[in-house]
Amino acid sequence: MKPVPSSSAVSLSHVQIRLSVWPSLPFYPLFRNPERMLKVRAPATSANLGSGFDVFGVALDRPADIITVSQAEHTTIEVRGAGSQFIPEDPDSNVVGAVANALDAPAHIKIDKGVRPSSGLGSSAASSAGAALALNTLYERGLTRHELVPIAAEGEAVVSGDAHSDNVAPALLGGFTVARGDSVTAIEADIPLVACLPEIAVSTRDARRVIPDSTSMENLIHTVASAATLTAGMARDDPALVGKGMDERIVTPARANLITGYESVKEAAFMAGATGVTVSGAGPAIIAACPTATRRQVAGAMVDAFEQADVAARAYQTRISAGATVYECE
């Protein structure tokens, strides 16, 4: 397989004008090459990072989903891999089905899950972002990656009930991303991380229910200060600043209560050399920033601490990476 270069930017209005040339025809893509098949490697992501609830996100170099697409008259979905038994293959109930519908790009879609569902590592976002990029390329829609973010977010809404961009943005754009309601900013960053995933499940819907409705001015000021510190750390590739900026006192404590052994795992990570520890997304994964020299020790300490709490876990020694990559299948 060889990487496929990104499509040139074409605005949505341009696409609509181009298609309106044939007003009497139904809106179905012309099959330029029905045998063409593409694969996309879509990375796991970590959202929030403590102080950036529903705003911050990073792409991880591992784990990842692999999405394979080929043109079809009607969308079909096949899922295998980690947690595939819990993922519906009905296009109306699957995130990639929503993406295919939004792009009007029916396809045979195969998803090889490397990112476990209900992990806090952007499982649905990896599939949604990967499908958006793959189908945009396959049908030559010409949308930029930034334009694909809201489309991929519509896939996320199938799972969480809301179209959030904090996971799909880094999955598509890579690096460290800041998602606002009207735009996404992405910057390159190189921070060593450990993502420790226990063998328990926390649904995004449940994790949102425990978030407090209000907080004190003191906590709000602390969160803003941490978010600014973390952003500066990303810009400087500074694990110490990033770790310090993960500290947050509103959302994280509420979600930490859903994760068995969280406090002991956090303490163990700091003792092993982590600079910051927090819940990854909705959990139950826990993300730790650290220098490269201590990453192995941090990973081992976090797994051991979970085991002492009678919870099996695995740790990914990872770092911030590029976004999804398209490959042409030969």
N, C-alpha and C positions, 0 to 999 in steps of 0.2 A: 504494500500500500504506500501511496505517496500523498503528502499533504496537498490540499487544494487551496489555492490562494483565495482570500476573501473577495466577495463580489464588490464591484464599485458601488458607491452610494447612489441610490435613486429614491427620490421622495415618494411618500405614499400618494400624493396628488398626481405625480407623474405616472405611477402605476395605474391609477384609476382612469386617467385620460387615455392611456395607451389601450386599455381594455375596452373602452367605450367606442373604439373604432368599429367593432363588430357588434352593434346593439342587438341584432336579431339572433345571435348565437348564445346558447347557455354558457354560464361561466364555468367552464371546465378547462384545465390546462391542456395544451397540445403536447402529446407525447413525442418529444424530440428524439428521445432514446429510451424506449421502455425497458431495455435491458440494463440500463445504468444503475449501479448500486453504490451508495456512499456509506461510510462509517464515520461516526463522530465519537471521540473520547471526551466525555464531559466530566469535569472534576467535582469532587466533594467540595463543600464550602462550609465556612463557619460564620454565622451571622451574630450580630449584636456586639460580641467581644466585650461584654460587660456594660460599658458606658454608652454604647451606640445602639440602643434598642430600636429595632425596625429601621435602622439607618445604615450601620456599618456592616461590611461583609468582606471576607477574603476567600480567594480560591486556594485550594490545597493541592499539592502535587500528587497526593494519594490519600484515600482510594478514589476510584472513578467508575462511572457507568460507560458502557459501550453501546451506542445506538446505531443500528443498521437500517437503512431505508431504501426502498425501490418504488417506482411509480406503480399506481394501481387505480382502478376505477372507484374502489371503495376502501376505506381504511380498515386494516386488520392489525391486531397487536399480539405479539408473543413476548412473554416475559420469563426470564430464567435468572438464576443466580441468587444472591443473598436476599432472603425474605420474599422471594417471588410468589410464594404460596399465598401471601397476603395482599397481592396487587391485582386488581381486576383487569381483565383483558378486553372488556367491553369498552369500545372507544368513547362511549358517553360517560364512562366512570373513570377513565384513565387520563392523567395529565397530558400525555402526548396526543390523545384523541382531541382534546380541546385545542391544542396547538395546531394540529392538522386542519381542524375546522376553521380556526381563525385565519390561517393562511390559504384556505381553500386549496389544499394540497394533499389529496388522498394518497395513501401509500401503504405498502406492507412495511410494518415497523417491528423490528426485533430489539428488545432491550435486555442486555446482559448486565444485571445489577451487581455493581461492586460496592455501592453505597447502600447500606441496609436501611429499610424504611423505619420511621420513628426512632432515628438515631441522633438527631440534632446536628447532622452533617450534611443537610441539604439534599436528601435523597430524591424527593420529588422535583426539586429545582434542577438537579443534574439531568434527569430524564427530560424535563420540560425544555430547558435551555438547549440540550443536545439535539432534541427533535426540531426545535425552532431553527437552529443553525443548519441542520442537515436538510430539512425540507426547503428552506430558503435557497440553499445552494442547488438542490436537486431540480427544483422548478424555476430556477433563475429569476427569483422574485426581485433580486437586486436591493434588498433592504440592508442597511448597515447593522452592525451588532447593537448599537445603541437603540435603533428602531425596533430591534427584536426583543428588547427587554420587556416592554409592556405586553407583548404577545406571549412570551414565556411566562410572565406573571399570571396571565389568564389561566394557564395550566395549573399553576400553584393554587389558584382559587378552588379548583376541584377538590383538593385535599384539605386545605386549611379554612376554606370559606371566604378568604380575602385574597385579593391580588397584590401580594407584597413583592417588592423587588429586591429585598436585602440579600436573598440567596441567588436568585437568577442573574442579578447584575454581575457579581464576581464570576459566576459560572460561565458567562458569555464574554466578559471583558477582561477577566483575569486581574491579578493584583489586589489592591485594597480599594474598595468602592464605598462611596457615600451616596445613598439614595434619598433624594427629595421627592416630593409629590410630582414635580414637573421636570426633573432631570436626574441624571446620574453622573457623578464625577469619579473617574478611576485614575489611580496613580500606581506606578510600579513600586513594588516593595519587596524586600528580601529579608524575611524574619524566620528563624527556625522555630518550629512549633511541635508540640506533641498533642495529638488528639486521642484521648483514652475513652474507649467505648465499652461500657458495661453491658452485660447480657440482661438488661431490663428495658422496658419500652416506656416512653413518655410521649403521648400524642400532642401535636401542636395545639389542638383545641383545648385539651386539659391544661396545658402549660399557660395558655392565655387567660384561662378562668381564674388563676390564682394571683394575677397581677393586681396590686392595690389600685384603687380608684383615685387616690390622692397621696400626697407626700408633703414633707416639711420643706420650707425654703432652704434650710441647711442641706438637706439631701439633694435638692435640685442644684444648688451651687456646686456641691461636691461632684455631681454627675457631669456638669458642664466642664468643670476643671479637668476631670479625668478624660473626657472625650477630646478636649483640646490637647492634652498631654499625649494621648494615644495617637492622634493624627500627626503630631510633630514627630513622634517616634517612627511612624511609618515613613514619613518623608525623609528621615535621616537613616533608615535601616538600623534603628537602635532598639534592641530587645529590652533593654532596661526601661526605657521610656514607654514602650508599648505595654510591658508588663505592669508598670505603675498605672497606666491609663485604663487598665482592665478593671480596676477597683470601682465598685458601684454598689449602692445601698438600697435600691428600690426594687428592681425586677429580680436581680440575681438571688437575693436571700429567699424570696418567695419560691422561685423555681428550684433552688438547691434543696428545699425540703422534700421534693419529689424524687430525689436521687439518693438511694441508700448508700451511706458511706462518704458522702460528698466532703464533709469537713475534714475527715481523716485523710482522704485522697489529696485534698488541697494542701494540707499541712505537709504531707509526705513529699509532694512536688516541690514546695518551697525549700524544704530541707535538702533536697537533691540538687538544687541549683536553679529552679524556675524563677523567673522574674515577675510573673503574673499568672494567675489561674482564675478561670471563670467557667460558667456553663456555656456550652456551645449551642447557639440557637435556642431551641426549646428544651434541649437535653434529650437523653441522659448523658450524651458525650460531654466530656470536660476538656477544655482547651487550655494549654499552658504555653506561654512564651518563655524562651530560654536561649542562652548562647549555644552555638553548635557544640561546644566542648562538653556540655552537660546534658545534651538531649537524650542520650542513651540512658543515663542514670535517672533522669526525670521519668522517662517512659517506664522503666522497671519499677521505680518507686510507686508510681500510680497504680500499676497493675497489682503489685503486692498489697497495697493498701486496700484495694477493692476485695482482693482474696481474703484478707483478714476480716472483712465485713461480710464474708460468705457470698460474694458476688463475683462471678467469672467476668473477666474483661480482657480486651486486647488493646494495644497501643500502637498508633501509627506515628512513626518518626517522620515528620513531614515538614513542609515549609510553604510559604506563599508562592503561588505559581501562576503560569499563564492560564488563560481561559480555554474553552472548548476548542478542539482541533478537528478539522475535517480531513478525511482520507478517501481517496478514490480507490474502489475495489477493482483490481485488475483481473 
